Amino acid sequence: MRRRTMLAAAAAAPVAAVATPSAASAANPRPRRRLAVRGADVSTLAKNEDFGAVYRRADGRRADALTILREHDVNVARLKVWVNPADGYNTKAKVLRMAARAKARGMRLFIDFHYSDAWADPGKQHKPAAWATYAFEELKAAVRDHTYDVLHALHRQGTPADFVQIGNEINGGLLWPDGRWDNWPNLAALLTAGATVAKAVSNRTRVVLHLAEGGNNGGHRWWFDNATALGVPFDVIAVSHYLYWHGTAESLRANLVDLSARYGKDVLVAETAYGFTTEEDDPTPQIFTADLAAAGGHPATPRGQADALRAICDVVASVPRGLGVVYWEPTWTAVPGAGWDPADPTSGNGWENQALFDFDGRALPALDVFRTR
């Protein structure tokens, strides 16, 4: 209880400071151009709510989490899609319900296909169990059918996807081993299958290709040179950039400027986050630690979190074709039963100190960044 009280006091204290321009913000004035995409990945929200999560405005009043986000000018909801997850969340049915809630609040929809039954990222791109024995042509058909099934259902519901991401953090490819980085013809064929059907459902949908390591210009050039040489269709280049893992804001800026000019595409940060504390609200160790705060260059405080998000937003706004920023899992607070592992109901949450709601469920000052960026 004492820990919660201390954190509540810390969260309240920086509010006035954030509203007053600092020396840093005076030296780097606010960009005049607002970000078109001010997003939040709320993929875990439905599960959190089902297990009892409560969300509050900064003044303590309870409210729907999406409503609070929208009140802070968040205008895009990102939702991941898994194929047959063990916990039954992030399925087509769950995504349809969340999409309806987001669209009802005037938010655009960003669908993130993992093409897996669980997490897909640079270190793992496991096939769904149901696709494990497929030959390559069957696998390509499964990508087409799954992508069409979800997107057509969203379109039929009246909540079409505005952005569709074909694979998640696919630096090393997807659906290993068939679509791994060292087999570019296969990888390109799988990406093209998903992208083509996304456009077939709605030509207004913007196809996104998403890599991690937002400051890795050499790696990104190699990847997109291969993709474009093999004719993979896409509209937007997206990156993940966590300051404590992927380098400085300046390295992100340099990469985005180069990528947008080299390939003639809009660019966005599809994932970023930062901690407001190094403490934890459940027994599972936190990903964000004091060492990562030191690496990220901002203190692990509510104001430090806000400054880190502001730095990312200002970088993207400074890029001529910078679309915007999506904060990853701002509503994933610690609730027993809503842990990280869909196959293990006892798993905890290693992310709650990077949410945009504190350990009492109150909105943190970092949310105000979206009102001004």
N, C-alpha and C positions, 0 to 999 in steps of 0.2 A: 504493500500500500504506500509506503514511504517513497518507493521508486516512482510510482505513478504520480504522486503529488509533486515530486521534484520535476518530472518531465512536463506536467501540466503547467507548472510555473515557468519552466524554460520556454515552452511553446508560446505562452502568452506574452512574455517579455519582449521578444523581437518584433512584435507586430508593428509598433510605432516606428521602430528603426527601419523596417523594410519599407514603410510608406514614405520615409524621408530619404532623398537621394544621398548616397554615400559618396566618399571621395572617388571610389572606383567607378561608380556609375556616372559621376560628373566627367571623369576622364574618358569614359566610353558611353556617350549619350545614347539614349534609347533609340533604336531604329525607327524611322518614320513609317516603314512598311510593316503592316501587321502580318503575322504568319497566317497563311490560309488554313493550315492544319494545326490545330491545338488539341492534341489527342490524348487519350487514356486507354491503355490496354486493360480491360475489365473482365478478362477471361475467367478469373476465379471468383468474381463477385457473387454469382448465383449460388455457388457451393458455400461460400462464406455466409451468405444470408440464411441458407437452409440450416446451417449449424449454429445460428444464433448471433451472427455479427450485427452490431448496431453502429450507425453512423450519425454524427452530429455536426452541425455547423460550428464555427469557431466560438460562438457564444453559448454552446452547450445544447441547443435545441435539436432534438432528433429529427431526421429527415431521410428520405430515400437518397442513397449514395449517388445515383445518376443525377438526381435533381441538384444535389450540392455541386457536383462537377459542372453541370450546365450553368449554374449560378456564377461560376468562376470562369465562364466563357470557354470551357472545353467543348469543342464542336465535332469531334470525331471519336467514335468508340471502336476500338480494335478488339476482335474476338478470334481466338484460335479455334481450329477445328481438328479434332482427333477422329480416327476411324471407328474403332471399337474399344474405347477406354474401359478399364476395369471398374471405375467408379460411376460410369454413366454420365459424366459431365463432359462439356465441350463436344457433344455430339450434335448432329443436325437438329434434333428436336430442341435441345437446350439453346443452341445458337439462334434458332428461329425466335424463341421467346425473348432472349436478350436483345435481339435485333429490333423486335417490335417495341420494347421499352425504350431503347435508344432513339429510334426514329420518332417515337411519340414526343420526345423531348427536343426535337429539332436537331439531332445529331446525325452526321453522316456515318457510314458503316465501312469498316476496314476489316476484311476477312483474311485470316492468316491460316492457310492450309499447311499442316505439318506433315501430312501423308505418313502418319504413324499412329500407334495406339497410345503413345505417351510422348514425352518431351523429345523434340528433335532440335539439334543445335550443332555447332561445328564438331563436337566430340562424339556425336551419336546421331545416326540417321537410320534407325531400325525400321524395316518394313512392318506394316500391320500383320498380325498373325494370319489373317485370312488371305493375305497375298504372298505368304512366305515361299510357296512352291511354284509361283507363276513363272512361266517362261517370259522373255522380255516383251513380246508382243501382247501377252496377257496383262503384264504389268502396266504397259502403256495404256491399254484399254481401261484398266482399273482406275488410273489417274484421270482419264477423261470422264468416266462414268461417275466417280465420286465427286469430282469438281462440278460436273453438270448437276448432279442430284442436289447438292447443297445450294448452289447458286440459283438454280431454277426454282427451288422451293422458296427461297428468299424473294425472288422476283414475283412469283405467284402470290405470295403473302402481301405484296405491296411494300416490301422493305428491301429493295435491290441493293446489292453491294456497290459502293462507290469506288472502293479500292479492293483489289484481290491480290494477295501475296501467294506466289507459287513456290512453296517451300519456305522453311524458316531457318535463317542463318546458314545458308547453303554454300559457304566457302569451300567445303569439301564435297559438295554434291548432295544428293538425296537418294533415298531408297537403296542403300548399300547392299551388296556390292555393285549392282547393275548400273546405277547412276552415279558412281563415285567420280571424284575429280580427275582420275587418270583414265577415264573412258568418256571423253567429251562428246562423241557422237551419240552415245546412249543418254548422257545427261541432257544434251540439247533436245533430243527427241522427247524426253519426259517433260521438260519445261515447256516445249512447244505444244505438247498435248494439253497441258493444263491451261496455258495462256490462250490457246485458240478457242477452247470451249468457253472460257470466261467471256471472251469477246462475242461468242455466238449467242450467249444468253442475253447480254446487253452490251452493245458497242460503246455505251457511255462509261462502262466500268473501266477503270485504269488498272492495268496489270503492273504489279510491283515485283521486282527481284531484290532480295534482301540478303545482305552479307553482314557478318559481325566485323569487329575491329575497324571502327570508323576512321582511324587515322592511317590505315595500311594501304597507302597509295599504290605501291608496287604490286601487292597481292591483288588488289581490286582491278588494276589495269589488266593484269594477266587474265583474271577471271572474265571480265567483260569483253576483252579482246576475243577470247574464245567464243563467248556467247554470241557476239555480233557476227563473227566470222561464219558461224554455223546457222545464222538466220533466226535466232530465238527472238520472238516478238515481245516487246515490253514497252511500257510508257514511263516508268518511274524507277530510279535507283534509290534503294533504301539501305541504311546502315544502322547497326547498333553502335552506340558510343557511350560507354561508361567511363567517366574520367579516371577512375581508380584502376581500370583494367586496360583501357585502349589508348591512353595518352592524353595530351593536352587538348584544350579547345582549339588551339591554333593548328594542331595537326589535323583535327577534324575539318577545320575551315579549308586548309590547303587541299585536302583530298576532295572535298565536295566541289570546290571551284574547278579543280582539274577534271573530275568525272563528268560534271554537267557540261563543260565545254567540249571535252573529248568525244562524248557520245551524244550530245545534243538532247539531253534528258533533264527533266525536273528531278530534284533530289530531296530526300527527307531523312530525318532520324526517326526510325521506327521503334527504337527502344533506347531509353536512358533512365537512370534513377540515381539517387544519392541518399545517404542515411541522415536522419535527424538526431540520432544517438547511436552509441555502440552497445547499448544495453539490449536486453531481450525480454520478450513477454511470454515466452513458453520455453520449455527445456531444450529445444533444438538450437544448437549454436547458430549464430547469425553469419550470413555471408559477409556482410559489411562490418569490418572490424576497425580498430584503431590504426592498424597498419595500412588498411585500404584508405582510410580518411587521410592519412599522411600522403599516400600516393596520389589521391585525388585533388589535393591542394585546397580543400575547404574543410573547416572544422565540422565535427559530427554534432551539429546543433540545428535547431529549426531554421535559424538564419543561414547557416552554412548550406543546408539543403536547398533553400531558396536561391542563394547565390549561385550554386552549382547548376541548377536548372536554368537560371537566367543566363548564365554564360553559354550554355548549349543553345538556347533559343536565339540569343544575339548573334551567334556564329551563323546559324542557318538563315537568319534574316539578312545577314550581310552577303550571302551568296545570291547572285542575280536570279538563279532558278531554284532557290531554296523554298520548298513548300511548307515545311513545318516540323514539328516535334511531337512524338508520342511518348508519354511517360509510361513505363512498364509497371503494371500491377499496383496502382496507387491505393486500391481498396483491399489489398490482401493483408489484412490484419490477422493476428493470431487468434484462431478459434479452434478448440479441440474438435477433431474430425475433418477439418478442412486443410489438411497438410499437403505436402508437395507430391507425395507418391500416390497415384491413383489406385495402386494395387495394395496399399497398406493404410487402412483407416487410422492406425495409431501414429502415423508419421506426423511430424510437426512442421512448422513454418519457419524457414530461415530468412524470411524477407520482411517481417513486420517492421523492422527499424528503417526500412526504405519506403514504406507506405507514405501517402500524403494525408493520413489520419493517424493521430497519436495513439497511445496504448489505451486511452479512454474513448477512442473513436471520434475525436474532435478533428475538424479540418485544420491542417497546418498552414503556416504562412506561405509555403511554396506554392500552394494553389493560387495565390494572388498573382503569381507571375503570369499566368495565362490571361489575366485581365488586362495586362499591359504589353503583351508581346504579340 
